[in-house]
Amino acid sequence: MDSFAIETNSLNKVFNTKTGLWKNKSKSTMAVESISFSVERGELFGLLGPNGAGKTTTVKMLTTLLLPTGGSAKILGMDVVKQTAEVRKHIGFAFSGSRGLYNRLTAFQNLKYFAELYSLKDDYANKRIPMLLDLVGLADRADDRVETYSSGMTQRLHLARALLHDPEVLFLDEPTVGIDPVGSRELRKTIKNLLSLGKTILLTTHYMAEAEELCHRIAIVKKGNIVALDTPDALKRRISGESVIEASVQSAQVQVLIEKLKVMDKRTVIEHNTATEPEKLSIRTPEPGKVLELLSPFLNQQYILNLEARSQTLEDVYIAIIQGDQA
């Protein structure tokens, strides 16, 4: 038995396209440059990264939906290119959104249809489908059409579909995108239940709190490469000596405050967010006391409306790494 559920070595994907009026020019796009990681059996492993970083392309290669350009990938010791049919018997893949389900069918009918595609015997399917619907919290809506489902319920039905053939490894590509907070919480609870059943899960997400709550380890992907890989706590310790000070400021006084902070050394990073009202300054610094001393005289309605200091979060670490100063 192979010790890893998932293992990649210098996995690479280049998309070649034809451009120009006569399609006589070639263009190569590097989607995944070189990704190497391994996932233990029973582990929940997270892939984090901005749009276009290569997360979904990596998942598609691991689930045999895309052929790698180079490198190798194994699922439970089986090569995804050389043993595609065998790999597919042992994996499940849950899409985000309504793709892959039939809205005019009920939840039970959808799962029954996919059970037939998996060549599951009727007796087995008729027992497993109610069990899965109960697992994902949809037992009381089994006979309702999917078109009546909320986004969260649709996503939980995707999970049930992915689990029909009882795969050992499950891939979840941004499962909570577009789902309200209540639906997201219910889905996270379902994912935790899957871990208790011994499943290995690879999760891609944009939500730091979700990754911190669920994942045993996290890989941060940037421009087709893994730039950080560790547990959430270990990643936070990378810059745990720093604090974050957030100031809600009057837009006309932003430059005055930034000038005051220029006495700080290069370890202090200032970000100006103009998308909020009032505008915000976010200051990441190893010397929070000095920053607060500089800003406290301006804590009034003319300059700073609110001032708050806090410890680093996983989101702070993620932003620092993606922006390059911790890569």
QUITA-V735683 format. One record per residue. RES is the residue in three letters. SS is DSSP state (h for helix, s for strand, l for the rest). OMEGA is omega in radians with two decimals (none if undefined). D_FIRST is the distance of its C-alpha to the first C-alpha in Angstrom with 2 decimals. Layout:
((RES	SS	OMEGA	D_FIRST) (RES	SS	OMEGA	D_FIRST))
//
This chain:
((MET	l	3.11	0.00) (ASP	l	-3.05	3.79) (SER	l	-3.12	6.29) (PHE	s	3.03	8.80) (ALA	s	3.12	9.88) (ILE	s	3.12	12.68) (GLU	s	3.07	13.61) (THR	s	3.14	17.03) (ASN	s	3.12	18.97) (SER	s	-3.12	22.76) (LEU	s	-2.99	22.60) (ASN	s	3.06	26.14) (LYS	s	3.08	28.34) (VAL	s	3.07	32.01) (PHE	s	3.11	34.21) (ASN	s	-3.13	37.08) (THR	s	3.08	40.12) (LYS	s	-3.14	43.63) (THR	s	-3.14	46.58) (GLY	l	-3.09	50.34) (LEU	l	-3.11	52.91) (TRP	l	-3.13	51.95) (LYS	l	-3.08	48.23) (ASN	l	3.10	48.80) (LYS	s	3.14	47.19) (SER	s	3.09	43.51) (LYS	s	3.12	41.86) (SER	s	3.11	38.42) (THR	s	3.13	36.80) (MET	s	-3.14	33.90) (ALA	s	3.08	31.85) (VAL	s	-3.05	28.77) (GLU	s	-3.14	29.47) (SER	s	-3.09	26.40) (ILE	s	3.12	23.68) (SER	s	3.04	20.68) (PHE	s	3.08	18.52) (SER	s	-3.12	15.07) (VAL	s	3.13	14.33) (GLU	s	3.03	12.26) (ARG	l	3.14	10.86) (GLY	l	-3.12	14.13) (GLU	l	2.96	16.33) (LEU	s	-3.02	19.49) (PHE	s	-3.10	20.16) (GLY	s	2.98	23.66) (LEU	s	3.13	25.19) (LEU	s	3.09	28.91) (GLY	l	3.13	31.63) (PRO	l	3.06	34.99) (ASN	l	3.13	35.66) (GLY	l	-3.11	34.84) (ALA	l	-3.13	32.38) (GLY	l	-3.10	29.56) (LYS	h	-3.07	27.49) (THR	h	3.08	27.80) (THR	h	3.09	27.44) (THR	h	3.13	24.10) (VAL	h	-3.14	22.94) (LYS	h	3.07	24.35) (MET	h	-3.12	22.41) (LEU	h	-3.13	19.08) (THR	l	3.05	20.08) (THR	l	3.11	21.18) (LEU	l	3.08	24.83) (LEU	l	3.05	25.80) (LEU	l	3.06	25.00) (PRO	l	3.02	24.54) (THR	l	-3.14	27.35) (GLY	s	-3.11	25.30) (GLY	s	-3.10	22.18) (SER	s	3.07	18.65) (ALA	s	3.13	16.34) (LYS	s	3.01	12.76) (ILE	s	-3.11	11.51) (LEU	l	3.11	7.83) (GLY	l	-3.11	7.70) (MET	s	-3.13	10.63) (ASP	s	-3.06	14.06) (VAL	l	3.13	16.65) (VAL	l	-3.05	19.38) (LYS	l	-3.09	18.08) (GLN	l	-3.04	15.93) (THR	h	-3.08	18.17) (ALA	h	3.14	18.51) (GLU	h	3.13	14.85) (VAL	h	-3.08	14.49) (ARG	h	3.12	17.61) (LYS	h	-3.00	16.36) (HIS	l	-3.11	13.91) (ILE	s	2.99	16.39) (GLY	s	-3.09	19.82) (PHE	s	-3.13	22.63) (ALA	s	3.09	25.78) (PHE	l	2.95	28.91) (SER	l	-3.12	31.79) (GLY	l	-3.04	35.18) (SER	l	3.13	36.16) (ARG	l	3.05	34.58) (GLY	l	3.07	32.49) (LEU	l	-3.13	34.42) (TYR	l	-2.99	37.63) (ASN	l	-3.07	40.31) (ARG	l	3.05	42.61) (LEU	l	3.05	40.06) (THR	s	3.09	39.17) (ALA	h	-3.13	35.81) (PHE	h	-3.12	35.13) (GLN	h	3.08	36.28) (ASN	h	-3.10	34.09) (LEU	h	3.10	30.93) (LYS	h	3.11	32.14) (TYR	h	-3.12	32.64) (PHE	h	3.06	29.18) (ALA	h	3.10	27.70) (GLU	h	3.09	29.57) (LEU	h	3.10	28.19) (TYR	l	-3.12	24.62) (SER	l	3.09	25.96) (LEU	l	3.13	25.41) (LYS	l	-3.07	27.63) (ASP	h	-3.12	30.78) (ASP	h	-3.14	30.33) (TYR	h	-3.11	26.88) (ALA	h	-3.10	28.20) (ASN	h	3.06	31.36) (LYS	h	-3.04	29.52) (ARG	h	-3.08	26.88) (ILE	h	3.09	29.41) (PRO	h	3.13	31.65) (MET	h	-3.14	28.73) (LEU	h	3.11	27.56) (LEU	h	3.06	31.17) (ASP	h	-3.14	31.59) (LEU	h	-3.09	28.47) (VAL	l	3.05	29.96) (GLY	l	-3.12	33.48) (LEU	l	-3.08	35.05) (ALA	h	-3.10	35.69) (ASP	h	3.11	39.44) (ARG	h	-3.06	39.52) (ALA	l	-3.05	37.53) (ASP	l	3.08	40.68) (ASP	l	3.10	41.99) (ARG	s	-3.12	41.87) (VAL	h	3.14	39.53) (GLU	h	3.10	42.65) (THR	h	-3.07	43.81) (TYR	l	2.96	40.73) (SER	l	3.12	40.73) (SER	h	3.14	38.36) (GLY	h	3.12	36.23) (MET	h	3.10	36.06) (THR	h	-3.13	35.19) (GLN	h	3.10	32.26) (ARG	h	3.05	30.98) (LEU	h	3.02	31.32) (HIS	h	3.11	29.19) (LEU	h	3.13	26.43) (ALA	h	3.11	26.93) (ARG	h	-3.12	26.80) (ALA	h	-3.07	23.52) (LEU	l	-3.04	22.03) (LEU	l	-3.06	23.48) (HIS	l	3.08	20.43) (ASP	l	-3.12	18.35) (PRO	l	3.11	16.06) (GLU	l	-3.09	13.20) (VAL	s	-3.08	14.62) (LEU	s	3.11	18.41) (PHE	s	-3.13	20.78) (LEU	s	-3.09	24.26) (ASP	s	-3.14	26.89) (GLU	l	-3.00	29.85) (PRO	l	-3.06	29.83) (THR	l	-3.12	32.96) (VAL	l	3.11	35.19) (GLY	l	-3.12	38.60) (ILE	l	-3.13	38.03) (ASP	l	-3.07	40.57) (PRO	h	-3.14	39.75) (VAL	h	3.12	39.60) (GLY	h	3.12	37.24) (SER	h	3.13	35.01) (ARG	h	3.13	34.87) (GLU	h	3.14	33.94) (LEU	h	3.10	31.16) (ARG	h	3.08	29.75) (LYS	h	3.11	29.89) (THR	h	3.14	27.92) (ILE	h	3.09	25.20) (LYS	h	3.09	25.02) (ASN	h	3.13	24.72) (LEU	h	3.10	21.66) (LEU	h	-3.13	19.97) (SER	h	3.09	20.91) (LEU	l	3.08	19.01) (GLY	l	3.14	15.70) (LYS	l	2.96	15.86) (THR	s	-3.04	15.00) (ILE	s	2.96	18.33) (LEU	s	-3.03	19.83) (LEU	s	2.94	23.59) (THR	s	-3.10	26.48) (THR	s	3.00	29.82) (HIS	l	-2.99	33.27) (TYR	l	-3.06	33.91) (MET	h	-3.12	33.48) (ALA	h	3.11	34.05) (GLU	h	3.13	31.34) (ALA	h	-3.12	28.81) (GLU	h	-3.12	29.99) (GLU	h	-2.95	29.76) (LEU	h	-2.88	26.33) (CYS	l	2.99	24.13) (HIS	l	3.08	22.16) (ARG	s	-3.10	22.46) (ILE	s	2.97	24.65) (ALA	s	3.09	24.97) (ILE	s	-3.05	28.56) (VAL	s	3.13	29.08) (LYS	s	3.11	32.42) (LYS	l	3.04	33.57) (GLY	l	3.12	30.16) (ASN	s	3.01	28.77) (ILE	s	-3.10	27.06) (VAL	s	3.06	29.87) (ALA	s	3.13	28.45) (LEU	s	3.13	25.11) (ASP	s	3.04	24.98) (THR	l	3.10	25.39) (PRO	h	-3.13	28.59) (ASP	h	3.14	30.37) (ALA	h	3.09	29.61) (LEU	h	3.13	30.84) (LYS	h	-3.14	34.00) (ARG	h	3.12	34.62) (ARG	l	-3.13	34.94) (ILE	l	-3.06	38.43) (SER	l	3.08	38.98) (GLY	l	-3.10	42.23) (GLU	l	3.01	43.70) (SER	s	3.09	45.32) (VAL	s	3.07	46.25) (ILE	s	-3.12	49.86) (GLU	s	-3.12	50.71) (ALA	s	2.99	54.34) (SER	s	-2.94	55.91) (VAL	s	3.00	58.85) (GLN	l	-3.03	61.89) (SER	h	-3.11	61.24) (ALA	h	-3.06	64.57) (GLN	h	-3.06	63.66) (VAL	h	-3.08	60.16) (GLN	h	3.08	61.38) (VAL	h	-3.12	63.57) (LEU	h	3.12	60.60) (ILE	h	3.09	58.42) (GLU	h	3.13	61.31) (LYS	h	-3.08	61.46) (LEU	h	-3.12	57.76) (LYS	h	3.08	58.15) (VAL	h	3.10	59.03) (MET	l	-3.13	55.36) (ASP	l	-3.00	53.30) (LYS	l	3.11	50.55) (ARG	l	3.11	47.85) (THR	l	-3.09	49.36) (VAL	s	-3.11	48.26) (ILE	s	3.06	50.45) (GLU	s	-3.12	49.43) (HIS	s	-3.13	52.12) (ASN	s	-3.13	51.21) (THR	l	-3.07	54.05) (ALA	l	-3.13	52.25) (THR	l	3.08	53.14) (GLU	l	0.05	56.55) (PRO	l	3.12	57.58) (GLU	s	-3.08	55.82) (LYS	s	2.92	53.34) (LEU	s	3.08	52.75) (SER	s	-3.03	49.34) (ILE	s	3.09	49.50) (ARG	s	-2.97	46.44) (THR	s	3.01	47.76) (PRO	l	-3.11	47.19) (GLU	l	-3.08	50.84) (PRO	h	-3.14	51.25) (GLY	h	-3.12	54.40) (LYS	h	3.13	56.18) (VAL	h	3.14	55.31) (LEU	h	3.10	56.55) (GLU	h	3.14	59.70) (LEU	h	-3.02	60.37) (LEU	h	-3.03	59.82) (SER	h	3.08	61.33) (PRO	h	-3.09	64.94) (PHE	h	-3.12	64.02) (LEU	l	3.12	62.65) (ASN	l	-3.05	65.29) (GLN	l	-3.11	65.84) (GLN	l	-3.06	66.99) (TYR	l	-3.05	63.86) (ILE	s	-3.11	60.78) (LEU	s	-3.12	60.43) (ASN	s	-3.12	57.34) (LEU	s	-3.06	55.38) (GLU	s	3.08	52.01) (ALA	s	3.14	49.75) (ARG	s	3.08	46.09) (SER	s	3.13	42.91) (GLN	l	2.99	40.26) (THR	l	3.07	37.89) (LEU	h	3.10	34.63) (GLU	h	3.09	36.85) (ASP	h	3.13	39.06) (VAL	h	-3.14	36.17) (TYR	h	-3.13	34.92) (ILE	h	3.13	38.46) (ALA	h	-3.12	38.98) (ILE	h	-3.12	35.87) (ILE	h	3.13	36.56) (GLN	l	2.93	40.19) (GLY	l	-3.05	39.17) (ASP	l	3.06	40.46) (GLN	l	-3.08	37.11) (ALA	l	none	34.98))
//
